[in-house]
Structure formats: C-alpha cells, structure tokens
Amino acid sequence: MTAEFDLIALIRARAAALADERGDVVLGIGDDAALLAPPPGRQLVAATDTLNSGVHFAADARAADIGWKALAANLSDLAAMGAEPAWCTLSLSLPAGDAAARVAFVEGFADGFLELAARHRVALVGGDTTRGPLSVCVTVLGFVEPGWALRRDAARVDDEIWVTGTLGDAGAALALDGIDGYREFAVRRIDGADADPAVASARLHERLRRPQPRVAAGRALRGLARAGIDVSDGLLADLGHLCVASGVGATIDAAALPASRALAAACADDARRALQLGGGDDYELCFTASPNQRDPIARSLAASGTPAKVIGRIQAEPGVRVRLADGAAWTPPRRGYQHFA
C-alpha cells in the first residue's frame, strides 16, 4: 500500500528542480503552505481549473496527457490576462486500489505536467492528494504589470475581434471518437485529398490531448489589445461572456474563421463552422482591439510566433451573431460546452 506522503515525496522529488531554478520560492512542497516572493510592483494573477475523469478526459486517457492538459487549461487563463506564469499548486484525487497502478499514474502524470511546466518556468509549490474519483485541480499564479491585464469588460464598439491559431480541431477529435455531445457534428472519416487520413486524425487528437497555451501571445498583446478571453468552452460561448462583461455585442464573419488542414479534411462547410464556433477545448485566445492597432498587433504576434486573424467586429447590439460570406445570418447547432447540461 502506497501512503499519501509517499506520493507527495514522489511529486516533490520530480518538481524540485523547477522551484530551485526560479529563486522566488522561499519554501515549497512539504510544509503546511508555500512561502513565495512576488516581484515588487507587479500584480498577482490567479486561476484555478478542475478536470474530472469522464467529463474533461476519457477514463482511458494517458496519465501524461492528463497532466499536460490540467496545467495547460490554467496557463491558458493566465495567457488570456496577459500574465507571466510563475507558480502552481496541484490537488489530486486518486481512486483506491492497486498501489503500483497508483504510483505509475502519478509518475506518468508528472511526466506531462512537468514537461509543460518546464516550458513556461512554472514551479510546483504545493497541493494535496486524497482518495476518491479521479480528479485534478490546479491553481496557477503569475504576474502582470498594473493596468496592463487583459480583461473581459474592456471591449468597445467597433473593436475588431481576433483569434489566435485555428479553431475546431479538438471538437473534431471528440466527434471522431463518438463522444456524447459531439455526435450531432457531421464529421466524416478523414478522406480529404490534401491530407493523409492517419496524419490528419493524429493532428486533431494531438490538439485535444495536448493543447498549447498561448502564453507568449498574451504577453505580446499587453498595451495593444483591449479585452481578452481564452477559448475553452467554444468561441460563441466564450466571446459571449466577454460581450456580456463589456455590455456590447458581436458579429462574426464565418468565412474568416481559421481552420487547420486536418479540420478541413474532416468536415464539410457547416460541420466545420459548427466545430469552430462551438466545439470547445481549443485553448486559443479571443481578443478585441481598435482597428488602428491591427498592424502593431500583427507584428507583435508574429514576433511571438503566434498566427492570428481578425474574424469579426464588436457592435452595440447585444448578442453574438454569425454571418456567412453572402451576408446571411447562420445559426450553429451548438454554442459551446455547458458544464451542467
């Protein structure tokens, strides 16, 4: 039988190097709480996400992929605020049962979690382990300069709406797997002439399993973008949250939505648009900015290695509308992930 403190010791040994490297962790894993030294003159930014088996990841998902995604979801929230990540805590609920399997899961989980943490210099400084259904809760802490955070409530009428990367890949992977809630999407077995089926399917599933939080893009947008949010529940749902907070509405140009070659190979027009607008799990950034900032934003994002496109405009009329190339309104079958539906 593996004791709780054995698992904590395992995690502490794996995470120690990152904490030592940062130099601002006064006391990390192993005490009642961590002691941290925030830099002077910067605001602290905090984000928390919980991922549950059977809801946010499949029961047979690889432990390393669960670890990666648990941290990525939180880093994406910090990216949407323009924040620089620094520290995180981790709480793991693990089922009772075979001790060797439990240790193997924690080792695999740490592989994915700490690989992503190292890329962004995030130190794991504390947390908890307990017995129960498989569940992961992560809190990430970071910094932003006062007055420079991207907030949901700052969009203005006539702002352009941007998104980073491409949309819909993760939702297409869920549809290919026949996951409940995605069965209505008309995703065909990939047979596009411009994409190898195996390669295209693998790319869609990679976007689902290992999303790339847009931390560098968020930092690049400070002082340029006005409002921001990360796209985790679906573009329409998340942009809708931003519009409500800002007291505005939005119109999206469906023809401008960015799609990967893999998604184009898997979906016809309506299905592709539906996944791009309501699929969720993309972890891209959606932000608004004055049209006068278009060129500076393009240059800044290019320097950060982040592709991005203008996809619409903020308007005074409440609600989020979608327009086709001919100007006709289009109503998607799904507006985003509903946590309690």
C-alpha positions as CSV (number, residue, x, y, z in Angstrom):
1,M,0.0,0.0,0.0
2,T,1.4,3.4,-1.0
3,A,0.9,6.1,1.7
4,E,-0.2,9.6,0.8
5,F,3.1,11.0,1.9
6,D,5.0,8.6,-0.4
7,L,3.1,10.1,-3.3
8,I,3.8,13.6,-2.1
9,A,7.5,12.8,-1.8
10,L,7.5,11.4,-5.3
11,I,6.0,14.6,-6.7
12,R,8.3,16.8,-4.7
13,A,11.4,15.0,-6.0
14,R,10.2,15.4,-9.6
15,A,9.3,19.1,-9.2
16,A,12.2,20.3,-7.1
17,A,14.4,21.5,-9.9
18,L,11.9,24.0,-11.3
19,A,11.3,25.5,-7.8
20,D,15.1,25.8,-7.2
21,E,15.7,27.3,-10.6
22,R,13.2,30.2,-10.2
23,G,14.7,31.6,-7.0
24,D,11.4,33.1,-5.8
25,V,10.2,30.0,-4.0
26,V,11.2,30.5,-0.3
27,L,9.5,27.3,0.8
28,G,7.8,24.8,-1.5
29,I,6.3,21.4,-1.2
30,G,6.4,19.7,2.2
31,D,5.0,22.2,4.7
32,D,1.5,23.4,5.6
33,A,1.8,26.2,2.9
34,A,4.3,27.6,0.5
35,L,6.3,30.8,1.0
36,L,6.6,32.8,-2.2
37,A,8.3,36.1,-3.0
38,P,6.3,38.1,-5.6
39,P,8.4,40.7,-7.5
40,P,7.8,44.3,-6.4
41,G,5.5,46.5,-8.5
42,R,3.5,43.7,-10.2
43,Q,0.0,42.4,-9.6
44,L,-0.6,38.7,-8.7
45,V,-2.9,36.8,-11.2
46,A,-4.5,33.6,-10.0
47,A,-6.5,30.9,-12.0
48,T,-8.0,27.6,-10.9
49,D,-9.4,24.7,-13.0
50,T,-10.7,21.3,-12.1
51,L,-10.6,18.3,-14.5
52,N,-12.7,15.2,-13.8
53,S,-12.5,11.8,-15.3
54,G,-15.3,11.2,-17.8
55,V,-16.0,14.9,-18.1
56,H,-12.8,16.6,-19.1
57,F,-10.9,13.5,-20.2
58,A,-11.7,9.9,-21.0
59,A,-11.3,7.2,-18.4
60,D,-8.6,5.5,-20.5
61,A,-6.6,8.8,-21.3
62,R,-2.9,8.6,-20.8
63,A,-1.7,9.9,-17.5
64,A,0.9,12.1,-19.2
65,D,-1.8,13.8,-21.3
66,I,-4.0,14.4,-18.3
67,G,-1.1,16.0,-16.5
68,W,-0.3,18.2,-19.5
69,K,-3.9,19.3,-20.1
70,A,-4.5,20.0,-16.4
71,L,-1.7,22.6,-16.4
72,A,-2.5,23.9,-19.9
73,A,-6.0,24.8,-19.0
74,N,-4.8,27.1,-16.3
75,L,-1.9,28.6,-18.3
76,S,-4.4,29.5,-21.0
77,D,-6.4,31.5,-18.4
78,L,-3.3,33.4,-17.4
79,A,-2.4,33.9,-21.1
80,A,-5.9,35.5,-21.7
81,M,-5.0,38.1,-19.0
82,G,-1.6,38.9,-20.5
83,A,0.1,37.4,-17.4
84,E,3.5,35.7,-16.9
85,P,3.1,32.4,-15.1
86,A,5.3,31.7,-12.1
87,W,3.9,29.1,-9.6
88,C,1.2,26.4,-9.3
89,T,-0.4,24.1,-6.8
90,L,-1.8,20.6,-7.6
91,S,-4.5,18.6,-5.9
92,L,-5.0,15.0,-7.0
93,S,-7.9,12.8,-6.1
94,L,-6.9,9.1,-6.8
95,P,-9.1,6.0,-6.7
96,A,-8.3,3.3,-4.1
97,G,-7.0,0.1,-5.5
98,D,-3.7,-1.3,-6.8
99,A,-0.8,0.7,-5.2
100,A,1.6,0.0,-8.1
101,A,-1.0,1.4,-10.6
102,R,-1.4,4.5,-8.5
103,V,2.3,5.1,-8.5
104,A,2.5,4.5,-12.2
105,F,-0.3,7.0,-12.8
106,V,1.4,9.7,-10.7
107,E,4.7,9.1,-12.5
108,G,3.1,9.4,-15.9
109,F,1.0,12.4,-14.8
110,A,4.2,14.2,-13.6
111,D,5.8,13.5,-17.0
112,G,3.2,15.5,-18.9
113,F,2.6,18.1,-16.2
114,L,6.3,19.0,-15.5
115,E,7.2,18.9,-19.2
116,L,4.7,21.8,-19.8
117,A,5.7,23.5,-16.6
118,A,9.4,23.5,-17.6
119,R,8.5,25.2,-20.9
120,H,6.9,28.1,-19.1
121,R,9.2,28.1,-16.0
122,V,6.3,27.3,-13.6
123,A,7.3,25.9,-10.2
124,L,5.0,23.4,-8.5
125,V,5.0,24.7,-4.9
126,G,2.3,22.7,-3.1
127,G,-1.1,20.9,-3.2
128,D,-2.8,17.9,-1.8
129,T,-3.5,14.2,-2.5
130,T,-6.6,12.3,-1.4
131,R,-8.7,9.2,-2.2
132,G,-11.7,9.5,-4.4
133,P,-12.8,9.5,-8.0
134,L,-10.0,10.6,-10.4
135,S,-10.0,14.4,-10.4
136,V,-7.3,17.0,-10.8
137,C,-7.4,20.6,-9.5
138,V,-4.7,23.0,-10.4
139,T,-4.1,26.6,-9.4
140,V,-1.6,28.8,-11.3
141,L,-0.2,32.1,-10.1
142,G,1.5,34.7,-12.2
143,F,2.3,38.3,-12.6
144,V,1.2,41.3,-14.7
145,E,2.1,44.9,-14.7
146,P,-0.5,47.2,-13.0
147,G,-3.1,48.4,-15.5
148,W,-1.9,46.0,-18.3
149,A,-4.1,43.0,-17.7
150,L,-6.5,42.0,-20.5
151,R,-9.9,41.9,-19.0
152,R,-13.3,40.7,-20.3
153,D,-15.0,44.0,-19.6
154,A,-12.9,46.4,-21.8
155,A,-14.2,45.7,-25.3
156,R,-15.6,48.8,-27.2
157,V,-18.0,49.2,-30.1
158,D,-16.2,48.9,-33.4
159,D,-13.3,46.9,-32.0
160,E,-12.0,44.2,-34.2
161,I,-12.3,40.6,-32.9
162,W,-9.3,38.4,-33.3
163,V,-8.5,34.7,-32.6
164,T,-5.1,33.0,-32.4
165,G,-4.3,29.8,-34.1
166,T,-7.1,27.6,-35.5
167,L,-10.4,26.6,-34.1
168,G,-12.4,23.3,-34.1
169,D,-9.6,20.6,-34.1
170,A,-10.3,19.3,-30.5
171,G,-14.0,19.2,-31.1
172,A,-13.5,17.3,-34.3
173,A,-11.4,14.7,-32.4
174,L,-14.2,14.3,-29.9
175,A,-16.7,13.9,-32.8
176,L,-14.5,11.3,-34.5
177,D,-14.4,9.4,-31.2
178,G,-18.2,9.5,-30.9
179,I,-18.2,11.3,-27.6
180,D,-21.6,12.3,-26.2
181,G,-22.5,15.9,-27.0
182,Y,-20.5,15.7,-30.3
183,R,-22.4,13.0,-32.1
184,E,-24.5,15.7,-34.0
185,F,-21.5,17.0,-35.8
186,A,-21.2,15.7,-39.3
187,V,-17.6,14.7,-39.1
188,R,-16.6,12.2,-41.8
189,R,-13.8,9.7,-41.5
190,I,-11.0,11.7,-42.9
191,D,-10.6,11.2,-46.7
192,G,-9.5,14.7,-47.9
193,A,-7.3,14.7,-50.9
194,D,-5.0,17.2,-49.4
195,A,-4.4,15.3,-46.1
196,D,-3.2,11.9,-45.2
197,P,-6.0,10.4,-43.1
198,A,-3.8,9.0,-40.4
199,V,-1.8,12.2,-40.1
200,A,-4.9,14.4,-40.1
201,S,-6.6,12.3,-37.4
202,A,-3.4,12.3,-35.3
203,R,-3.2,16.1,-35.5
204,L,-6.8,16.6,-34.4
205,H,-6.3,14.3,-31.5
206,E,-3.0,15.9,-30.5
207,R,-4.8,19.3,-30.3
208,L,-7.3,17.6,-27.9
209,R,-4.8,15.8,-25.7
210,R,-2.0,18.5,-25.6
211,P,-3.3,22.0,-26.2
212,Q,-0.7,24.7,-26.4
213,P,-1.5,27.6,-24.1
214,R,-0.8,31.0,-25.8
215,V,1.3,32.5,-23.0
216,A,3.7,34.3,-25.4
217,A,0.8,35.8,-27.4
218,G,-0.9,37.0,-24.2
219,R,2.3,38.8,-23.2
220,A,2.7,40.2,-26.7
221,L,-0.8,41.8,-26.6
222,R,-0.2,43.9,-23.5
223,G,-0.8,47.5,-24.3
224,L,-2.3,46.6,-27.7
225,A,-5.5,44.6,-27.2
226,R,-8.4,45.9,-25.1
227,A,-10.3,42.8,-23.9
228,G,-9.4,39.1,-23.9
229,I,-10.6,35.6,-23.0
230,D,-9.4,32.1,-23.7
231,V,-11.5,29.8,-25.9
232,S,-12.1,26.7,-23.8
233,D,-15.9,26.2,-23.9
234,G,-16.3,27.2,-27.6
235,L,-15.8,30.6,-29.4
236,L,-19.5,31.6,-29.3
237,A,-19.8,30.8,-25.6
238,D,-16.6,32.5,-24.5
239,L,-16.9,35.5,-26.8
240,G,-20.5,35.8,-25.4
241,H,-19.0,36.0,-21.8
242,L,-16.7,38.8,-23.0
243,C,-19.6,40.7,-24.6
244,V,-21.8,40.5,-21.6
245,A,-19.0,41.7,-19.3
246,S,-18.3,44.7,-21.7
247,G,-22.0,45.5,-22.3
248,V,-21.7,45.0,-26.1
249,G,-22.5,42.5,-28.9
250,A,-20.5,41.0,-31.7
251,T,-20.8,39.8,-35.3
252,I,-18.5,37.0,-36.6
253,D,-17.6,36.5,-40.2
254,A,-17.9,32.8,-40.7
255,A,-15.6,32.8,-43.8
256,A,-12.8,34.3,-41.7
257,L,-12.7,31.6,-39.1
258,P,-9.2,29.9,-39.2
259,A,-9.2,26.2,-39.9
260,S,-6.3,23.7,-40.0
261,R,-5.8,21.4,-43.0
262,A,-6.8,18.4,-40.8
263,L,-10.1,20.0,-39.9
264,A,-10.8,20.9,-43.5
265,A,-10.2,17.3,-44.4
266,A,-12.6,16.0,-41.8
267,C,-15.5,18.4,-42.2
268,A,-17.7,20.0,-44.8
269,D,-18.6,23.7,-44.5
270,D,-21.5,23.6,-42.0
271,A,-19.9,21.0,-39.8
272,R,-16.6,22.8,-39.8
273,R,-18.2,26.1,-38.9
274,A,-20.1,24.4,-36.1
275,L,-17.0,23.0,-34.6
276,Q,-15.0,26.2,-34.9
277,L,-17.8,28.1,-33.2
278,G,-19.0,25.7,-30.6
279,G,-16.6,22.8,-30.3
280,G,-14.5,23.9,-27.3
281,D,-11.2,22.6,-25.9
282,D,-9.2,24.8,-28.4
283,Y,-7.4,26.9,-25.7
284,E,-6.8,29.7,-28.2
285,L,-7.1,33.4,-27.3
286,C,-10.0,35.6,-28.5
287,F,-9.4,39.3,-28.0
288,T,-10.6,42.7,-29.2
289,A,-8.6,45.7,-30.3
290,S,-9.0,49.1,-32.1
291,P,-8.7,48.8,-35.9
292,N,-5.8,51.2,-35.5
293,Q,-3.8,48.5,-33.7
294,R,-4.1,45.9,-36.5
295,D,-0.6,46.3,-37.8
296,P,1.2,46.6,-34.4
297,I,-0.7,43.5,-33.2
298,A,0.2,41.5,-36.3
299,R,3.9,42.4,-35.9
300,S,3.9,41.7,-32.1
301,L,2.2,38.3,-32.5
302,A,4.4,37.4,-35.5
303,A,7.4,38.1,-33.2
304,S,5.9,35.7,-30.6
305,G,5.5,33.0,-33.2
306,T,1.7,33.1,-33.0
307,P,-0.7,33.2,-36.0
308,A,-3.9,35.2,-35.6
309,K,-6.8,36.5,-37.7
310,V,-9.5,39.2,-37.5
311,I,-12.8,37.3,-37.5
312,G,-15.4,40.0,-36.7
313,R,-16.3,43.2,-35.0
314,I,-17.8,44.4,-31.7
315,Q,-21.2,46.1,-32.1
316,A,-23.6,47.9,-29.8
317,E,-26.5,45.4,-30.2
318,P,-26.3,42.7,-27.5
319,G,-25.7,39.1,-28.6
320,V,-23.2,37.2,-30.8
321,R,-24.2,36.8,-34.4
322,V,-22.7,34.8,-37.2
323,R,-22.7,36.0,-40.9
324,L,-21.9,33.9,-44.0
325,A,-20.0,35.3,-46.9
326,D,-23.2,36.4,-48.6
327,G,-24.3,38.3,-45.5
328,A,-26.9,35.8,-44.5
329,A,-27.3,35.0,-40.8
330,W,-26.3,31.5,-39.7
331,T,-27.4,29.7,-36.6
332,P,-25.0,27.0,-35.4
333,P,-26.3,23.8,-33.8
334,R,-24.2,24.3,-30.7
335,R,-23.0,27.5,-29.0
336,G,-20.5,25.8,-26.7
337,Y,-19.9,23.5,-23.8
338,Q,-22.5,23.5,-21.0
339,H,-21.0,22.2,-17.7
340,F,-24.3,21.2,-16.2
341,A,-26.2,20.3,-19.3
